[in-house]
């Protein structure tokens, strides 16, 4: 099978932190024996401004790059996911979608004529799904779309033009894919005519040598709580800091290590500055994926308590690392996690409940080990990218020239 993979959130050599999970899924598709060409869309800016630091991070990308054996082409278009333009296109995607597609239409058709894909696979209805829809109309090639965010679907109830946009892309897809049952329920509530399938995101097993790497001297003999996440408001990192601060005095050997950065940095740093145990809160900043995985292997507990996590790969990666979890009750991982079996579930952003969960896990090493062993076993058996790709390729194969599969 030949797969043309369309994405916006996908790493580039100058920004390896943007969508590393998409790269790993594409590599798993290749491992499965399918031929795959990846197109990553990136914002277009005139050369004269591309070296400004804020622009360089999102716009700097070569025309093509090889991630090992996986080749990726980077196409520029005038679509900008920031500020007023992001808000405008979010509520009414049509104008930016049509203008941007006009920019990439010719090179995409050349790619199709050269590669001759059997299927187009797009991440997110907006915007790669729209590109897949337009290419389908021009070439007849079937397409499959995976969405990755609750609000991107749910906000169709708030914005009529956004709903109209989704109503155009979805019915023409061979299959729409949701990453959790809650996402599927949202889609079926708003678009009852759309059949979708649930396929969970995955993670790669962690190399065994990472589990045996020596801890840095500042965490030797410590009980380490880790959190690896972008710092957005909904991630609730300041609330996690508050929860640790409330019980940190009871556990003088405990440390909280935060890997990440983002728009919520001022609130995170303010919470750290106000903490009575600030000297035991380690701010590590954004780190390459391999370093983030190593941090998990050096940890004893993983905690992320934000709201509306569709199926965050960071939880699966923490499971791969054999960590007990503290996770929010509204996230997609509730499809496969159970309170008291995989760790402790808490209401999203709930500081007292998170403090109580930390207290329980910090005080019981045997409980941590039991949860962690179960999590690693579950992840390695059910939640690898290879398992994800087996399900996706089955859907793609069934989709070639057929209608969308019936709902499960």
C-alpha positions as CSV (number, residue, x, y, z in Angstrom):
1,X,0.0,0.0,0.0
2,X,1.2,3.5,-0.8
3,X,0.2,6.2,1.7
4,X,0.4,9.9,1.2
5,X,0.6,11.3,4.8
6,X,-0.5,15.0,5.3
7,X,0.3,16.8,8.5
8,X,0.8,20.2,10.0
9,X,2.1,19.1,13.4
10,X,5.2,17.2,12.5
11,X,8.9,17.8,13.4
12,X,11.3,19.7,11.3
13,X,15.1,19.8,11.7
14,X,14.8,23.2,13.4
15,X,11.8,22.3,15.6
16,X,12.0,18.7,16.7
17,X,9.4,19.2,19.4
18,X,6.5,19.9,17.1
19,X,4.5,16.7,16.8
20,X,7.2,14.0,17.4
21,X,4.3,11.5,17.8
22,X,3.3,12.1,14.2
23,X,6.9,11.2,13.1
24,X,6.7,8.0,15.1
25,X,3.4,7.0,13.6
26,X,4.8,7.6,10.1
27,X,7.9,5.5,10.9
28,X,5.6,2.7,12.2
29,X,3.7,2.9,8.9
30,X,7.0,2.4,7.1
31,X,8.0,-0.4,9.4
32,X,4.8,-2.2,8.6
33,X,5.9,-2.4,4.9
34,X,3.8,0.3,3.4
35,X,5.3,2.9,1.1
36,X,4.8,6.3,2.7
37,X,5.5,9.9,1.5
38,X,5.0,12.6,4.2
39,X,4.0,16.2,3.4
40,X,4.4,18.7,6.2
41,X,2.8,22.1,5.6
42,X,4.6,25.0,7.1
43,X,3.8,28.8,7.2
44,X,5.1,30.9,4.3
45,X,7.0,34.1,5.1
46,X,9.2,36.3,2.9
47,X,12.9,35.5,3.2
48,X,13.6,38.9,4.7
49,X,11.7,38.1,7.9
50,X,12.4,34.4,8.2
51,X,15.4,34.9,10.5
52,X,13.4,36.7,13.2
53,X,13.5,34.3,16.2
54,X,9.7,34.0,16.7
55,X,9.2,33.3,13.0
56,X,12.2,31.1,12.5
57,X,10.9,28.5,14.9
58,X,7.7,27.9,13.0
59,X,8.8,28.7,9.4
60,X,12.4,27.5,9.2
61,X,12.3,24.1,7.3
62,X,14.2,22.7,4.4
63,X,12.3,21.7,1.2
64,X,12.9,18.1,2.2
65,X,14.6,16.1,5.0
66,X,15.2,12.4,5.8
67,X,14.4,11.1,9.3
68,X,16.4,7.9,9.0
69,X,14.8,6.1,6.0
70,X,11.7,8.3,6.1
71,X,11.6,11.2,3.6
72,X,9.5,14.3,4.4
73,X,8.7,17.2,2.1
74,X,8.0,20.6,3.6
75,X,5.5,22.7,1.6
76,X,5.0,26.4,2.4
77,X,1.6,28.0,2.4
78,X,0.0,31.2,3.7
79,X,-1.7,29.7,6.7
80,X,-0.8,31.1,10.1
81,X,-1.9,29.5,13.4
82,X,-1.3,32.5,15.6
83,X,-3.0,35.5,16.9
84,X,-6.0,37.1,15.1
85,X,-5.5,34.9,12.0
86,X,-5.8,31.7,14.1
87,X,-8.9,32.9,15.9
88,X,-10.5,33.9,12.6
89,X,-9.7,30.7,10.8
90,X,-10.7,28.6,13.7
91,X,-14.2,30.1,13.7
92,X,-14.5,30.2,9.9
93,X,-11.8,28.0,8.2
94,X,-13.0,28.5,4.6
95,X,-11.0,31.5,3.4
96,X,-7.6,30.5,4.7
97,X,-8.2,26.9,3.7
98,X,-9.0,27.8,0.1
99,X,-6.2,30.3,-0.3
100,X,-3.7,27.9,1.3
101,X,-4.7,25.0,-0.9
102,X,-4.2,27.1,-4.0
103,X,-0.6,27.5,-2.9
104,X,0.1,23.8,-2.6
105,X,-2.2,22.4,-5.3
106,X,0.3,22.1,-8.0
107,X,3.2,20.5,-6.0
108,X,0.7,18.1,-4.4
109,X,-0.6,17.0,-7.8
110,X,3.0,16.5,-9.0
111,X,3.6,14.4,-5.9
112,X,0.5,12.3,-6.6
113,X,1.4,11.8,-10.3
114,X,4.9,10.6,-9.2
115,X,4.1,8.5,-6.1
116,X,0.6,7.3,-7.2
117,X,-0.7,6.8,-3.6
118,X,-3.5,4.3,-2.9
119,X,-4.8,6.3,0.1
120,X,-4.3,9.8,1.6
121,X,-4.0,9.9,5.3
122,X,-4.5,13.3,7.1
123,X,-4.1,14.4,10.6
124,X,-6.9,16.8,11.7
125,X,-10.0,17.7,9.7
126,X,-8.7,21.2,9.9
127,X,-6.5,21.7,7.9
128,X,-4.9,18.6,6.4
129,X,-8.2,16.9,6.1
130,X,-9.5,19.7,3.9
131,X,-6.4,19.2,1.7
132,X,-7.2,15.5,1.5
133,X,-10.8,16.3,0.5
134,X,-9.7,18.6,-2.3
135,X,-7.2,16.1,-3.6
136,X,-9.9,13.4,-3.5
137,X,-12.2,15.6,-5.6
138,X,-9.4,16.2,-8.1
139,X,-8.1,12.6,-8.3
140,X,-10.6,10.2,-6.8
141,X,-8.0,8.9,-4.3
142,X,-9.8,7.9,-1.0
143,X,-8.8,9.5,2.2
144,X,-8.8,8.8,6.0
145,X,-8.7,11.5,8.7
146,X,-7.6,11.2,12.3
147,X,-8.6,14.0,14.7
148,X,-6.7,14.6,17.9
149,X,-8.5,17.2,19.9
150,X,-11.9,17.4,21.6
151,X,-12.5,21.1,21.1
152,X,-11.6,21.1,17.4
153,X,-14.7,18.9,16.9
154,X,-16.8,20.1,19.8
155,X,-16.5,23.8,18.9
156,X,-18.5,23.1,15.7
157,X,-21.5,23.6,18.0
158,X,-20.4,27.1,18.7
159,X,-19.3,28.2,15.2
160,X,-21.7,27.5,12.3
161,X,-19.0,28.1,9.6
162,X,-16.7,25.6,11.3
163,X,-19.5,23.1,11.4
164,X,-20.2,23.6,7.7
165,X,-16.5,23.0,7.0
166,X,-16.5,19.7,8.9
167,X,-19.8,18.7,7.2
168,X,-18.0,19.1,3.9
169,X,-14.8,17.2,4.7
170,X,-16.2,14.3,6.8
171,X,-18.9,12.7,4.5
172,X,-16.4,12.4,1.7
173,X,-13.8,10.6,3.8
174,X,-13.6,6.8,3.6
175,X,-13.3,6.8,7.3
176,X,-13.0,9.3,10.2
177,X,-10.9,8.2,13.1
178,X,-11.1,9.3,16.7
179,X,-8.4,8.7,19.3
180,X,-10.8,8.0,22.2
181,X,-14.4,7.0,22.9
182,X,-15.2,10.4,24.3
183,X,-14.0,12.1,21.1
184,X,-16.2,9.7,19.1
185,X,-19.2,10.5,21.3
186,X,-18.7,14.3,20.7
187,X,-18.5,13.7,16.9
188,X,-21.6,11.5,16.9
189,X,-23.5,14.0,18.9
190,X,-22.8,16.8,16.5
191,X,-22.6,14.8,13.3
192,X,-24.8,11.7,13.9
193,X,-24.6,10.8,10.2
194,X,-20.8,10.3,10.4
195,X,-19.5,6.8,11.1
196,X,-16.1,6.9,12.9
197,X,-13.7,4.4,14.4
198,X,-11.6,4.7,17.5
199,X,-7.9,3.9,17.2
200,X,-5.7,4.8,20.1
201,X,-2.5,6.7,19.7
202,X,0.6,4.8,20.6
203,X,4.2,5.1,21.8
204,X,7.4,3.3,21.0
205,X,8.8,0.9,23.6
206,X,11.6,2.5,25.5
207,X,15.1,1.0,24.9
208,X,16.2,-1.1,27.8
209,X,19.5,0.8,28.3
210,X,17.5,3.9,29.4
211,X,16.2,2.0,32.4
212,X,19.7,1.2,33.5
213,X,21.2,4.7,33.0
214,X,22.6,6.3,36.2
215,X,20.5,9.1,37.7
216,X,22.0,12.6,37.8
217,X,23.5,13.4,41.1
218,X,20.8,15.9,42.1
219,X,18.1,13.1,42.1
220,X,20.2,10.2,43.5
221,X,18.2,8.9,46.5
222,X,15.2,11.0,45.7
223,X,11.6,10.0,44.9
224,X,11.0,11.7,41.6
225,X,7.6,13.0,40.3
226,X,7.9,13.9,36.6
227,X,5.6,15.8,34.3
228,X,6.5,16.1,30.5
229,X,4.1,18.4,28.8
230,X,3.8,21.6,26.8
231,X,2.8,24.4,29.2
232,X,-0.7,25.5,28.0
233,X,-3.4,26.7,30.4
234,X,-5.4,23.5,30.1
235,X,-2.4,21.4,31.1
236,X,-2.7,22.7,34.6
237,X,1.1,22.7,35.4
238,X,0.7,25.5,38.1
239,X,-2.0,23.4,39.8
240,X,0.4,20.4,39.9
241,X,3.1,22.7,41.5
242,X,0.5,23.8,44.1
243,X,-0.4,20.2,44.9
244,X,3.2,19.2,45.3
245,X,3.9,22.2,47.4
246,X,1.0,21.3,49.8
247,X,2.6,17.9,50.7
248,X,6.3,18.5,49.9
249,X,7.2,19.1,53.5
250,X,5.9,15.7,54.5
251,X,8.3,14.0,52.0
252,X,11.7,15.7,52.2
253,X,13.2,13.2,49.7
254,X,10.6,14.0,47.0
255,X,11.3,16.2,44.0
256,X,9.1,17.4,41.2
257,X,10.7,17.6,37.7
258,X,9.0,19.6,35.0
259,X,10.0,19.0,31.4
260,X,8.4,21.5,29.0
261,X,7.7,25.1,28.2
262,X,5.0,27.2,26.6
263,X,2.6,30.1,26.8
264,X,1.7,29.4,30.5
265,X,5.3,29.8,31.6
266,X,4.6,33.0,33.7
267,X,1.9,31.2,35.7
268,X,4.2,28.1,36.2
269,X,7.1,30.2,37.3
270,X,4.9,32.2,39.7
271,X,3.6,29.0,41.3
272,X,7.2,27.7,41.7
273,X,8.3,31.0,43.2
274,X,5.4,30.9,45.7
275,X,6.2,27.3,46.7
276,X,7.7,26.6,50.2
277,X,9.6,23.7,48.6
278,X,10.7,25.6,45.5
279,X,14.2,24.2,45.9
280,X,12.8,20.7,45.1
281,X,11.0,21.8,41.9
282,X,13.3,21.3,39.0
283,X,12.5,23.3,35.8
284,X,14.2,21.4,32.9
285,X,12.6,23.3,30.0
286,X,11.9,21.9,26.6
287,X,14.0,18.8,25.9
288,X,14.4,16.5,22.9
289,X,12.2,13.5,22.9
290,X,14.9,11.0,23.9
291,X,15.9,13.1,26.9
292,X,12.2,13.4,28.0
293,X,12.0,9.6,27.8
294,X,15.1,9.3,29.9
295,X,13.6,11.6,32.5
296,X,10.7,9.3,32.8
297,X,12.9,6.3,33.3
298,X,14.6,8.2,36.1
299,X,11.3,8.9,37.7
300,X,9.0,7.1,40.3
301,X,5.6,8.8,39.6
302,X,4.1,10.5,36.5
303,X,1.5,13.3,37.1
304,X,-0.4,15.4,34.6
305,X,-3.8,16.8,35.8
306,X,-5.0,19.2,33.1
307,X,-8.3,19.0,31.4
308,X,-9.5,17.6,28.1
309,X,-6.6,15.4,27.1
310,X,-7.9,13.5,24.1
311,X,-5.3,10.6,24.2
312,X,-2.0,12.3,25.2
313,X,1.0,10.2,24.1
314,X,2.8,11.4,27.2
315,X,0.6,9.2,29.4
316,X,1.4,6.2,27.2
317,X,5.1,7.0,27.3
318,X,5.0,7.2,31.1
319,X,3.3,3.7,31.0
320,X,6.1,2.5,28.8
321,X,8.5,3.7,31.4
322,X,6.7,1.6,34.0
323,X,5.4,4.6,36.0
324,X,2.3,4.8,38.2
325,X,0.0,7.6,36.9
326,X,-1.9,10.5,38.4
327,X,-4.3,11.5,35.6
328,X,-7.5,13.5,35.1
329,X,-10.9,12.0,35.1
330,X,-12.0,13.5,31.7
331,X,-9.1,12.3,29.5
332,X,-9.2,9.8,26.7
333,X,-7.0,7.4,28.5
334,X,-9.9,6.6,30.7
335,X,-10.8,4.1,28.0
336,X,-7.9,1.9,29.2
337,X,-7.0,3.2,32.7
338,X,-8.7,2.3,35.9
339,X,-8.4,4.1,39.2
340,X,-6.7,1.9,41.7
341,X,-5.2,-0.4,39.0
342,X,-3.0,2.0,37.0
343,X,-2.5,4.7,39.5
344,X,-4.9,7.4,40.9
345,X,-7.5,9.3,38.9
346,X,-8.3,12.8,40.0
347,X,-10.8,15.5,38.9
348,X,-9.0,17.8,36.4
349,X,-7.1,20.7,37.9
350,X,-8.1,19.6,41.4
351,X,-5.3,20.6,43.8
352,X,-6.5,18.8,47.0
353,X,-7.2,15.6,45.2
354,X,-3.8,15.7,43.5
355,X,-2.1,16.3,46.8
356,X,-3.9,13.3,48.3
357,X,-2.9,11.2,45.3
358,X,0.8,12.3,45.6
359,X,0.7,11.6,49.4
360,X,-0.6,8.1,48.8
361,X,2.0,7.2,46.1
362,X,4.9,8.8,47.8
363,X,4.2,6.9,51.0
364,X,3.9,3.4,49.4
365,X,6.7,2.1,47.2
366,X,5.1,-1.3,46.8
367,X,2.0,0.3,45.4
368,X,4.0,2.4,43.0
369,X,5.8,-0.7,41.7
370,X,2.6,-2.6,41.3
371,X,0.9,0.1,39.3
372,X,4.1,0.7,37.2
373,X,4.5,-3.0,36.3
374,X,0.9,-3.2,35.1
375,X,1.2,0.0,33.1
376,X,4.3,-1.1,31.3
377,X,2.8,-4.5,30.4
378,X,-0.4,-2.8,29.2
379,X,1.4,-0.3,27.1
380,X,3.8,-2.8,25.5
381,X,0.9,-5.2,24.6
382,X,-1.8,-2.7,23.5
383,X,-0.5,0.8,23.0
384,X,2.5,0.7,20.6
385,X,2.6,2.7,17.4
386,X,2.9,-0.7,15.6
387,X,-0.5,-1.7,17.1
388,X,-1.9,1.7,16.0
389,X,-0.6,1.2,12.5
390,X,-2.0,-2.3,12.2
391,X,-5.5,-0.9,12.9
392,X,-5.0,2.1,10.6
393,X,-3.7,0.1,7.7
394,X,-6.6,-2.3,8.1
395,X,-9.0,0.7,7.8
396,X,-7.1,2.2,4.9
397,X,-7.2,-1.2,3.1
398,X,-10.9,-1.5,3.7
399,X,-11.4,2.1,2.6
400,X,-9.9,1.8,-0.9
401,X,-12.9,2.4,-3.1
402,X,-15.4,1.6,-0.4
403,X,-17.7,3.5,1.9
404,X,-16.7,4.2,5.5
405,X,-16.8,1.1,7.8
406,X,-19.8,0.7,10.0
407,X,-19.4,1.9,13.6
408,X,-18.3,-0.6,16.2
